[in-house]
Amino acid sequence: MTAQEERLCGLLLQEHFGEVVEKVGTHLLRSGVLNLRALVHETKLPLDLVKKSVCVLVQQGMCSFSAGRRGPGAPVEYQICCEKVLHMLRYPHYIYTAKSLYGDTGELIVEEILQRGQMTMSNTVSTVADRLTHNMPEGQCMDYSEVVTAFSRLVETHFLQRSPSVTPAGSSTSGGADSNPPAVTQPIQAETHPDCYKLPYINISGKGKRRRSDDGDADQSTAKKAKTDNSEFGDEGIYWQVNFERFHLHFRDQAIVSAVVSKLDQTSSEIVRTMLRMSEVTTPANAAFTQALSANEIFRALPSTYNIARPILDQYLTLLVDDPMEFVGRTGDSGGGMFVVNLHRALANLARATLESVVQERFGSRSARIFRLLLRKRHLEQKQVEDFAMVPAKEAKDMLYTLLSENLVQLQEIPKTPDHAPSRTFYLYTVNQLPTARLLLQHCYKTVGNLIERRLYETKENKRLLEKSQRIEAILASLQATGAEAEQLTEVEEMITAPERQQLESLRHHINKYRTSNSTPHASMTHRIHVNVTSSSFFFVLAGWIPVKTKWMRPYFLSNPTSNPQSPHAERYLDKCRLV
Amino acid sequence: MAGRGRGQLTFSVEIIGIGKGENLPPSCIQPTPVYPPLEQKPVPLQTGEEAEYMLALKQEFRGAMRTLPFYIRPTAPKKDVERYSDKYQKTETSDILEWKPDWRRFPKELRVRETRASKDKSPAVPKQVKLPRVDKVEIMHKLETLEQKEKEGSSDEEEAEKKKPEEEEADGEEVYDEEEFEDETDYAMSYFDNGEEFGGDSDDNMDEAVY
């Protein structure tokens, strides 16, 4: 965990949970493993605040606790998982994915669980039903059974999983510990839990309730009844959390399919998508290939809209296998040919493409050509680089040195003599894909951190203006509600002068740009998949074939503020911009 | 000793490709500027319905997180002068968790009591309980010696003194309200009139039944 990751974690914790949790969290991140007393002592915060913060972090799944290392009597030790905190950047993506797969119900379920960390099924169902009912037109309400269906489907496709249960630590030691009740509970890993995805049988029925007072007494009585019924739903103690890994696998699949679309065509991408869908649940997370599927199975599983004949399918499959990107591989001949999707190789190729596009966007196409050359040929001397890349010597030198200074390219020494004399050593340029990818990832984290800080700074600087505009909007809204005349409205609107209005508009534009660009670099590195391949472990930075939209290291003031308040974008921003 | 004209380097720069007598740009001895000019303009941001929807989602999420009980605000800093009205204003609930977690899943030491008598305060309560008791015993002795000599007025004073710690102790046992422990106001918030001690202690005969 690097300094950039730490800084970003701190900013994220501050935005979502406040300064106290941020202080506690960053301290715990830096120190590794700490017990409660040490944490209180070092952060110099009052004990109850520290306790509350740790509770919040444990509830959200970012902090884990375990019995002390020095034996059963040692105090409980806490540890923060940096990755889980960084997942917070991607929450909108998860919610959007759930929406696209399972509709509004799925979206709300995932949003609720993400907000609360862990929830029981009955609690989730009732909250989501209420929210949906609130948004429905008068007279309709959402039945619990629909929400339960959506929930079950999410669990079946492994997007939600049970939270690991905690077992008392005393059970692992000898019977001597039974006299004192265990002060510490030991959580077990979520993946090894055998009932991870088993739905509990709950006795829940009813409809969503509106949160409006005009529904009258019926609401009150049913609300009371709902509260007392909560404990009788039968799933006490079974908490559900979002399975981030599964979402990441989904993003990975999407990236592969969109890559195939760009490289080949729509039909091939449908074939690949079908193959991935068929092996969704059966392929383990870190597998190098999906399950082998025969051509017959693929033919049967293709969506009915794609009416392609069997020999055409075979041709497409052959095309996919022969493609240099190696998305699909052939592993056997039974059943018309056994095919697998080469996940790791596809990811490696996609990562390489990302690196290349980053160099291209930043340094120009000639540097990109040199970079691609070095990726393919591994080690080259200065002279060879000039010859192969067909770039004049001076420019080649210049570009190589620029890339070297940015650490995208490395020099490798190969001595001819044991004394490593400089005049008798080869110096070769090389690119190491893995460290370079890591470097880019850290750049992205730094960028996101910078953008957040800039946004906070901007908001703070213009706080007065934002407050004023909010008040004006509130006045306008209340006037409109009470049916005022147009003159009064215009008078109120004129309370903001035109340059102020322009300034406000540009400010909002920038802030939203910062917010969007916060999510885009992450969209382009949607998942880093740890792969243990024989000798080394890889991080893969992914993007589609679209050029990577990372903003390099320093925030920009881009482009012209749109000073047209009538545009629909401005309207939406006006509605949604909040004071931070 | 190659490269004497360019500073002492450990290897011959011809290998990397700098020819003899070639003009290199002057070496840079200051840190790079913070905002260097960009040769290539960055690619524009993603726009489109998806991106806007996710932007809206993000803002809503952040707004919602602020209203949830997980957002912990630091304790407000103390004002410059302690005001009298502060005692009667609602103090912030600094040691109550506003949400109810399932304590079976948390380590015991994190448990924050809902009754406001957290672990820090619980050793204080027995201490305070002990002190009035000790005082009571002493005062009882004093009274016994004094009641033979003194008038009723002085014994009333001592009873009043004894009543106050008793009241506080009784209040502490009934309602875990630290305000009365810490601030000995002249007028207690819930006035507890225990008539037993009042009637019993002023009598000469201590063997009578206490009402």
Contacts between the chains, C-beta under 8 A, distances in Angstrom:
chain1	res1	chain2	res2	distance
A	15	B	62	6.3
A	15	B	65	7.9
A	16	B	62	6.9
A	16	B	65	4.7
A	16	B	70	7.8
A	16	B	71	7.5
A	17	B	65	7.2
A	17	B	70	5.7
A	17	B	71	5.7
A	17	B	72	6.4
A	18	B	71	4.8
A	18	B	72	4.8
A	18	B	73	5.8
A	18	B	74	7.4
A	19	B	73	8.0
A	19	B	74	5.7
A	20	B	72	4.6
A	20	B	73	7.3
A	20	B	74	5.2
A	21	B	70	8.0
A	21	B	72	5.6
A	36	B	109	5.8
A	36	B	110	7.4
A	46	B	75	7.1
A	46	B	94	7.4
A	47	B	120	6.3
A	48	B	94	5.9
A	48	B	95	3.9
A	48	B	112	6.4
A	48	B	118	6.1
A	48	B	120	7.6
A	49	B	72	6.8
A	49	B	74	7.3
A	49	B	75	7.0
A	49	B	94	7.2
A	51	B	109	8.0
A	51	B	110	5.3
A	51	B	112	5.6
A	52	B	72	5.6
A	52	B	97	5.9
A	52	B	112	6.6
A	53	B	72	5.9
A	54	B	110	5.9
A	55	B	97	6.4
A	55	B	101	6.1
A	55	B	106	6.5
A	55	B	110	5.5
A	55	B	112	7.4
A	56	B	70	4.8
A	56	B	72	6.5
A	58	B	105	7.9
A	58	B	106	6.1
A	58	B	110	7.5
A	59	B	70	7.2
A	59	B	101	5.8
A	60	B	70	7.1
A	65	B	107	5.4
A	75	B	109	7.2
A	76	B	107	4.4
A	76	B	109	6.1
A	91	B	57	8.0
A	91	B	58	7.5
A	91	B	61	5.9
A	92	B	54	4.3
A	92	B	55	7.8
A	92	B	57	4.2
A	92	B	58	4.5
A	92	B	61	6.7
A	93	B	54	6.8
A	95	B	57	5.4
A	95	B	61	7.5
A	96	B	50	7.1
A	96	B	53	6.5
A	96	B	54	5.5
A	96	B	57	6.4
A	111	B	57	8.0
A	111	B	61	7.1
A	114	B	61	7.6
A	115	B	61	7.2
A	115	B	64	5.9
A	115	B	65	6.5
A	115	B	68	6.2
A	116	B	68	7.5
A	116	B	70	7.9
A	117	B	70	7.9
A	163	B	105	7.8
A	165	B	105	7.9
A	166	B	104	7.1
A	166	B	105	5.1
A	183	B	107	6.8
A	183	B	108	4.8
A	183	B	109	6.7
A	184	B	107	5.3
A	184	B	108	7.6
A	185	B	104	7.6
A	185	B	105	7.1
A	185	B	106	7.7
A	185	B	107	6.2
A	187	B	105	7.9
A	237	B	102	6.8
A	237	B	104	6.9
A	239	B	102	7.3
A	239	B	105	7.5
A	361	B	40	6.4
A	361	B	42	7.0
A	361	B	43	6.0
A	362	B	40	6.2
A	363	B	39	8.0
A	363	B	40	7.2
A	364	B	39	7.4
A	364	B	40	6.5
A	382	B	15	7.5
A	382	B	16	5.9
A	382	B	17	4.0
A	383	B	17	7.3
A	393	B	17	7.2
A	397	B	17	5.3
A	397	B	18	7.7
A	422	B	2	7.8
A	422	B	9	7.9
A	422	B	10	5.3
A	422	B	11	2.8
A	422	B	12	5.9
A	422	B	15	7.7
A	423	B	2	6.9
A	423	B	11	7.0
A	423	B	12	4.9
A	423	B	15	7.7
A	425	B	11	6.8
A	425	B	15	7.4
A	426	B	15	7.8
A	427	B	11	7.6
A	427	B	15	5.2
A	427	B	16	5.9
A	512	B	55	6.5
A	513	B	45	6.5
A	515	B	55	5.8
A	515	B	58	6.3
A	515	B	59	7.2
A	516	B	45	5.3
A	516	B	46	7.3
A	516	B	47	8.0
A	516	B	51	6.0
A	516	B	55	5.5
A	517	B	45	5.6
A	518	B	58	7.9
A	519	B	51	7.7
A	519	B	54	5.9
A	519	B	55	7.3
A	519	B	58	6.6
A	520	B	45	6.0
A	520	B	46	5.5
A	520	B	51	7.6
A	523	B	46	7.3
A	547	B	43	5.1
A	548	B	43	7.6
A	549	B	42	7.4
A	549	B	43	5.1
A	549	B	44	7.9
A	549	B	45	6.4
A	549	B	46	6.5
A	551	B	42	5.8
A	552	B	42	7.3
A	554	B	34	7.1
A	554	B	35	5.7
A	556	B	42	7.0
A	558	B	42	7.7
A	558	B	44	8.0
A	569	B	52	7.9
A	572	B	52	7.3
A	572	B	56	7.6
A	576	B	56	6.0
A	576	B	59	5.4
A	576	B	60	8.0
A	577	B	59	7.9
A	578	B	59	6.4
A	578	B	62	7.8
A	578	B	63	5.7
